[in-house]
Structures are given as C-alpha cells and as structure tokens.
Amino acid sequence: MQDTWGKSSYSGHNGNCVEARQLDAVQVRDSQDPDGPVVSVTAGAWDRFLARVKAGGTERLTGI
C-alpha cells in the first residue's frame, strides 16, 4: 500500500467502492465522497480484516 489513494483491482466501474492508502495507519474512504470522513486502522487490523474477507468470513467482522 502507498501514500496515494487506490482502489482494488476487483472494484467495478459503477462508483460503489472504497479507496485505501497507508501512511502511519491504513486509511479508508468512500470513493464517491473524497472529502468526506476517513476511517483509520492499524496495519495489523487491516491485515486481519483482509484475511477474514478473503476467507469468506464477512458475516461478523467485530473485534478485528
């Protein structure tokens, strides 16, 4: 990840996606509202989140 905003290669072209970047933490925002709120999480929490999504465990993403 880098210091510029980027979208997943899996994102469609319908505009319904998020963008992420990494500075001191991983930041996530709504791609349709680039001046809106940004969620920041630690790199470790982001890695655990991605691992759960890849494993299909999206039904309960608490405590990550």
Backbone torsions as a table, in degrees:
resi	resn	phi	psi	omega
1	MET	NA	159.4	-173.3
2	GLN	-136.4	-178.4	-176.7
3	ASP	-85.5	1.6	173.9
4	THR	-105.7	153.5	-179.0
5	TRP	-71.1	138.2	177.9
6	GLY	-143.6	154.6	177.7
7	LYS	-109.2	155.7	175.1
8	SER	-64.2	148.1	175.0
9	SER	-67.3	-13.9	177.7
10	TYR	-86.0	-7.6	-179.7
11	SER	-67.9	138.1	176.7
12	GLY	-81.5	-175.0	-179.9
13	HIS	-102.7	20.1	-179.6
14	ASN	-89.1	-2.9	177.8
15	GLY	85.3	-2.1	-179.4
16	ASN	-93.7	76.7	-179.1
17	CYS	-151.5	171.5	175.4
18	VAL	-113.9	161.8	175.9
19	GLU	-120.6	152.7	179.8
20	ALA	-138.5	155.1	173.4
21	ARG	-153.1	163.3	178.6
22	GLN	-124.3	122.6	170.7
23	LEU	-113.6	-114.5	172.1
24	ASP	-76.4	-24.4	176.4
25	ALA	-135.7	170.2	174.6
26	VAL	-85.5	129.4	-179.8
27	GLN	-114.1	140.2	-178.4
28	VAL	-130.1	139.7	178.3
29	ARG	-144.4	164.4	175.6
30	ASP	-77.2	124.6	-177.1
31	SER	-66.1	-22.3	178.9
32	GLN	-84.7	-8.9	-178.9
33	ASP	-134.3	66.9	-174.0
34	PRO	-63.4	-18.8	177.2
35	ASP	-97.3	3.2	-179.0
36	GLY	-81.5	-165.6	-176.8
37	PRO	-65.1	153.0	178.2
38	VAL	-123.8	133.3	175.3
39	VAL	-98.3	130.3	178.5
40	SER	-115.1	133.0	176.8
41	VAL	-135.2	159.6	177.4
42	THR	-68.5	158.6	178.1
43	ALA	-61.1	-36.9	178.5
44	GLY	-64.8	-42.6	177.7
45	ALA	-64.5	-39.8	178.3
46	TRP	-62.8	-44.5	179.1
47	ASP	-61.1	-42.1	178.3
48	ARG	-65.9	-40.0	177.2
49	PHE	-59.8	-49.8	-179.6
50	LEU	-61.9	-40.0	179.0
51	ALA	-62.6	-41.2	178.7
52	ARG	-66.3	-41.6	179.5
53	VAL	-64.0	-45.7	-179.7
54	LYS	-62.8	-30.8	179.8
55	ALA	-83.3	-2.5	179.7
56	GLY	83.9	11.6	-177.1
57	GLY	-92.6	49.8	-176.6
58	THR	-88.7	-2.3	-176.7
59	GLU	-68.8	-24.4	179.7
60	ARG	-147.2	97.2	-178.5
61	LEU	-108.3	59.2	176.3
62	THR	-111.0	155.7	177.7
63	GLY	69.0	25.3	178.6
64	ILE	-91.4	NA	NA
